[in-house]
Every structure is written in structure tokens, then in C-alpha cells.
Amino acid sequence: MRKSYDFIIVGAGVFGAWTTLCLRQSGFAVALLDAYGAANGRASSGGETRVARTGYGPDELYTRWAARSLVLWKEFADRRKRELFHKTGFLWLSDDSDPYTGRIFDVLTHNGIPCRELSAPEIRQTYAQFSFSDIQRGILETESGVLMAREAVQALVKEAIESGVEYRQVSALPPLADRQLKEIETTAGERLSAAVFIFTSGPWLPKLFPDLLANRLRPTRQEVFFLGVPPGDDSFRSPRMPVWLHHTHPKRPYALPDIANRGFKIAFDRHGPEFDPDDGSRVVAPGTIDELRAYLRESIPALKNAPIVETRVCQYENTSNGDFLIDRYPGFENLWLVGGGSGHGFKHGPMVGEYVRDLVLGKISAVARFSLATKEIGPMRAVF
């Protein structure tokens, strides 16, 4: 069985779904493939919630992309008549020695993004449920919040299908060609041809292209916890609690308020060990629970004995420095690689979709920092 399209997108995560929709809205014939299904339990875009913040220290590019993406997320949610975004605010917590958060306020205000500074006394008074002994300042992004990740990606794919995209839950085999890729084969025995192929396969990219990406794109194991809050206690819900990040703590804990009655979500924003997205165990490690309990005793005493009502093991897909990878495969004219969400990419889905569409159509010049040439072998995280 042979079918031909203008574009074939491999990977129905947030990058693939937005890219597909943007190309289809431009009038192209598009097929979208995913081995396990849109926002499945193994995907980096799976899970219930993702943070939508705009602060990136001195980095104006990601700040502008995040701000524009949030507008597009809201427009999409309104169009689908779905509550895909919860405005909770996002609170950066730091001591006075942290230059990263010191630049956030300047960059946000320069770009017209609503925010305000909080002193240590204001933080203690406003958020009495916490005990951040080392915190001396906060930056509150008032318009930021939480995206409903799984629901949003599946809604994107549904809209794409309704607009004429052909969606297949099927696995693509690694392509073999020289300079001009004409078709790809699936595990179902199909051969699908297209003018352009875009692999938005997240943590599967180094498995599909091991010679090129095995040491440049590194999936890591990330553990997330949901805690049951005391009955009748609304201090861990919005608006009494925003999303927050304890930026200057060595483990970089971050937390989301209780959304959709799932519980208080907390995790450590650090890179875990290498992880296989197909076969890796999705059971949290006892040692991480011990670390979590120690942090709760120190900073959130009201939850130090809170029951763990749910856990999740997902993955980051890390480039060497945290920047996205959006570039042609070397030696191929019509094969593109899009990935490296690196734990911060979900919020940027709309802008990635628009950027990839315009880049492959030759409408814009490439952003140099997204190129394959800037990706080193070893991890040197610079984007948070």
C-alpha cells in the first residue's frame, strides 16, 4: 500500500501536533504518525499538566516565544471550548546571590509581560503554608500557569484530523536514503511517500538516528509526585498557591497547585539517569521518596506526612545545552529533525509549530542556536 503526501510528521507529541496543524492550516496534505498514540503514557508530552511560564533569566528568545505561545494556547483552548489553561501565576524563589532570577524581572518588564517582585516578608506573609528559610526575593509572573498536557495534545490531533490530516497509530522504521528521502516504511508494512519528512519523535530520535544523535540527545528519567492535601485545606490550590520553583535550592524543586483534584504536584528539576522511553521502568525509586520527605520537612511542613496519591516517571530529552534541535539531517534535502524539549519545551509548542512550518517552506532564516552544529556530545545545561 502506497500513499503520498506533502509532509509526513513522525511523532504526535506537542511539537509534532502543532507542526502538523500549522502545515495543514497552510493548505498542505499532511500525515501524522505515532507509534503509541498522541500523548501516550510513554511520551514526553504525556501526563496531565505542564508549566506555562515566560521567565528564562536573560534569554529573551525563549521569553518571547513562551509569551507568544501562551496567547496561541489560549486561542486554541477558546476555539475548542476546553479549559486547557489554568492561570495560577508562576513564582520564582531565590536568594539575593542568584543572577538568573535577578535578570528575569528586567527581561519580563522589557517585553511587556506582567510580573512583580516580592520581598522575603511578603513571601512569608502571602504564602504562610511554606517555610523557605533561604529565600530573599521572589518574581511572580501573574499571567502564567498550567497547561493540561495530555488533553491539549489530543485536542490538537483531533482538530488536525478534522481539518483533513491523516493520522496513523503506527511506528516508522529508521529511514535509509541519500540526500533525497522518497518514502518511509512502517512496521505495518506500508510505504508512505512525501515531499518532506519531519521527525518530531522526542526521546525516540536517538533510537531512530543513533549514528547522529545517540550522544547529542539524551533522554533522562524524571520522577514526579502528587501529594494528598489535608481535607478542606485550600492553601495548596490556586489562587492561594501559584506554580513555584525553588530556583536556588540544589535540587531545584518545583510544584504545581492541586489542579483537577489530582493533588499537590512536586518534582525536582534536575536531570536523572539515562532512560529508555520504550522499556524503562515507570516506578519511582525509594531514594527519591526519601529526598522528597526531607524537602517537605524543611520547606512544606504541613505536607511532611502527606500521602503520595500518585506518582509518574516521564523523561526529559536533553540536548547538550538545553536548546531545541530544529535542523535538517546532514546530507538530506527533505529530512528534518525537531526535538530537544529538554524539560521546558511543552509550553513552546505553538511557536515551534509556526517556526518549523516557516523554516521548511523557506520563509525565514534558521535560528543558529537550534542547529545540530551547536549540539555537543556531553551535557552542559544552560537553558532552564
N, C-alpha and C positions, 0 to 999 in steps of 0.2 A: 504494500500500500504506500503510495507516494502522494504527498501534498506539498504545496509550495506557498510561501508567504513572503511579505516584505521583510518582516522581522520575526525571529524566534527568540523568546526570552526564556532562559533556563533558571528557574528559581522564583517561587511565588512568595517571597518574603516582602518586607516593606519596600526595599529598593526595587525589586522586580515588579511588584504590583503597581507602584507609582510610575515606573518607566513604561510599563505596558499601557497603562491608562493614558499617559501623555502622548504616546505614539499613536494610539487608536484615535484619540481626540483630534489628532492631526490628519486623520484620514487613511492611515496605513492598515494593511492586513497583517494582523499580529496573532501569533500563537504563544501561549504561556504554558510552560511545563513545570511540574513539581513532583518529585518522587514520592513524598509522603502527604502532600496536600497543603493548602495555604495555611500558614500559621500553625503548623502541626507541633506536637509536643517536643520534637527534636530541634525545631527551628530557633534561630536567634530572635526571630520576630514572634515566637510563641509566647505563652504566658499572658496573664491578664492585663498587666499595667506596665507602662514605661513613663519615665520622667520627661517632661517637656519644659526645659529651661533654656535661657538665652545667654547666660554668662559663660565666657570662656577666657577669663583673665584678659590679657592684652590682645587676644585673637579676634580681630574684627570680622574676618571672613565667616567663621562659624557662628559668631554672634548674629550677623546679618542673615545668614542662611536660616538659623533657628527662628529668628523673628518672622521672617517671610514664610517659613514653613508652617508656623503656628497659625498664621492667617489662612493659609490654604487648608490646613487640617480643619479649622472651624467652618470654612465654607463647605468642605466636603461633608462634615457632620450635619450641617444645616440642610444640605441637598438630600442627604439620605434620611433626614429626620431621626437621627440617632444621637444619643448622649455619649459621644466618643471622647470628649474632653471635659475634665473637671478642673475648674480654676481654683487652685488651693494656695497659690503662691509658692515660691521656692526660696529657702533661706540658706545663705552661705554663712557658715560659722567658722571663725578663725581667731587666732591671736594677732597681736599687733605686728608680729615679725613676718607675716606672710605677704610677699609682694604680689602673689597671684590674685588673691581676693582684693588686695589694695587697688589693682587696676580695673577690677570688674565694674565698680561704680562709675569710673570715668568713661569707660567704653560704652556702658549701657546708656548713660545720660547723653553722650555724644551722638548716639544713634537713636535717640528719642524713645528709649524703652523705659517704661515706668519702673522705678525702684526707689528704695530709701535705705539709708543707713540706720542701724540700731546700735546703741551703746550696750555695754555689758549689763548695766542696771535695767535698761529697757528690755533686754532679752530675758533676764531673770523675772521681771515683773509680768511680761506678756506670756511667757511660756514656763509657768511655775511647775509644770509636770516634768521638767528636765533639770538636770544638775550638771551643767557644763562648766566645770571649775576652771578650765584653761581658756575659756572663750572671752575675748575682749571686744569683739566687734561682730556685727552681722550685716549682710547685704540682703535685703528682701526684694526679690523680683515679684511684684504684686500681681502680674498678669499671667504668670507661668502656672504649671500644674501637672496634671496626669492625663496621659492618653490611654485609652482602653485598647491594648495592643492587638490581641487575637481578634477581637470583634472588628477593629478598624481594618486590619488586613483582609479579613474575609469579606467585609463590606466592599473594599476596593476591588477585589477579584470578582465579586458579584456584579458590580457596576461595569467592570470591563467586559464580562460575559454578555451582559445586557446590551452593551454597545457594539457587539459583534466580534469580540475576541474569542478565539477557540482555545479553551482551557483543557489541558490533559493532565491527569494524575499518573505520570509515567516518568521513569528515570532515563536520562540521556546518558549515553556512553561517551567516554572521552573522545573528542573529535581528532581525526587524523587527516591532515591536508598540508599543502604547501602554498602559502601566500593567499590562495583564494579558496575558502571553505564553501562547498556547494551544498552539502547536506549533513545531517547528523542522524545517527541511528539510535533507537530507543531499545530498552530491554524487552519491549513488546514486539520487536522485530520490524517496527516501522522505520521508514526512511523519510525524513522531513527536510525539505529544501527551503532555503530563504536567501534573500539578497544579503541580509546582515544577521549575525548571531550575537546575542548579548548574554553572557553568563553572569547572573546575579545570584550566585549559589552560596553565598555566605561561607560558613565553615567547611563546606564541601569543595570550595575552589581548590585548595591544595591537594585534595584527593583526585580531582578531575585533571589538574595540571601539575603533577608532582615535580617534574623537572624544573619548572619555572618558579612555583610558589611554595613548595614544601617548606622552605626555610625563610620565606618572606611573609607568609600569612599563617599565624599560629593560633588555632582555636585553644582556648583555655577553659577549664571547669570553674563555674561560678555558682555559689550556693546562696539561696535566698530563703528567708524565714518569714512566716506570718504568725503573729502572736495574738492570742485572745486577750482582749482588754477587759477590765472589770465591768460587770453588768451595770448599765445605767451611766457609765462614765463616758462623756463626750469629749474629753480633753485630748483624745487621740484621733479625732475626726476633724475635718475641715468644717468651719473656719477657725477652730481653736488651734489646730496644728497644720502648718504647711508641710510640703515636702522639704526636707532639710539634708544638708551634707556637712558633717563634722570634718572640714577640709584639712585642718592641721593635725588631726589625730593620726598616728602612724598607720592605722588600719583603714582610714577614710570611710567610716561608717556613714551610710545614708539611709533615710527612711521615708516611707510614704504613709500618709494617714489612712485610716480604715476606709476603703472605697468598696462599695457594693457588699458591705458586711463580710469581707474576706479576712479582716484583721489588720493589725499594725504590721506593715511590711518593712523589713530591715535586712541589710546585707552590707558586706564590706567591699568597697570599690578598689580592689587590688586584683592583680592577675593571678589566677590559680594555676595548677599544673596543666600540662598539655592534655587534650581531651579529644576523643573520637566522637563526632556527632552521631554516628550510626550506632555504635556499640557501647559507648561509655555508660557506666552506671549512673543512674539518676537518683541515687540515695545519698543524702548528706552524710558527712563524716562526723563521728562523735567529737573529734577535736575542735571542729568549728562550733559546735554547740557549746562547748566549754568556753571558747573565746567569746561567744555571744553573751553567755551568762555573766562573764566577768565584766563586759562592757555595760550590760544592763545595771549591774550593781553599782557601777561607777557613775553612770550618766542618766539612767532612767530607773530610779529605784522603785517606782510604782509598778514596773513590769519585771522586776528581777526574778519573780517566781511565776510569771505568766505562762500559761500553757502554750506550747507550739502546736497550732492548729493545722498548719500546712507547711510543707517545705517544697522547694523546687531546685533542681540542678539544671542550669542552662549553660550557655557558653558565650564568651566574647570571641571575636575573630580579630586578632590583633595584627596590624601591620607593625613594622619596626618602631614607628614613632607615634602611632595613633591616627595619622591622616588616612583619609579614604584612599582606596585604589580604584581609579577610573581611567582606564587606558586600553589601547589596542594590545592584543597579544603580539609580541615581536615576530615579524615575518608574515603576519596575516593582514590582509587588507580589510577584511569584513568580520573579524572576530574581536569582541570587546569583553573586558573583564571589569566587573563592578562589585566591589566588596570592601572589606576592612572597616566594618561598622565600629569595631573596637570598643564596644560597650557604650557608645554615645550616639550611634547612628540613627536610631529609630525616629527620633524627632525630626530628622532632616529628610525623611522620605520624599516629601513633595518637591523640595529643591533638587534632590538627587535625580528624581524623575525628569524634571524640566531640563536640568543640566545635561543629562545623558542624551535626551532627545535632541537638543540643540547641537550637542557636540557631534553625534554621529551623522547628523544632517548637514554638518559643515557650517552652521550658522554662527558659531562662537569659537574662540580660541580656547585651548585647553588650559586649565589651571595647573601650573607646573608642579605644585606640591601633591597633586593627586596622581602623578605619573609613576609608572613602575620604576623608573630610574632613581627615584628618591627613596625607594624601599630597600633598607639594608637587611642583612642576614640576622643580626642579633636584635633583641628588644631594647629600645631606647625611648620609652614612652615620653612624649612631650605634649600630647593633646589630651585634655581631661574634660 
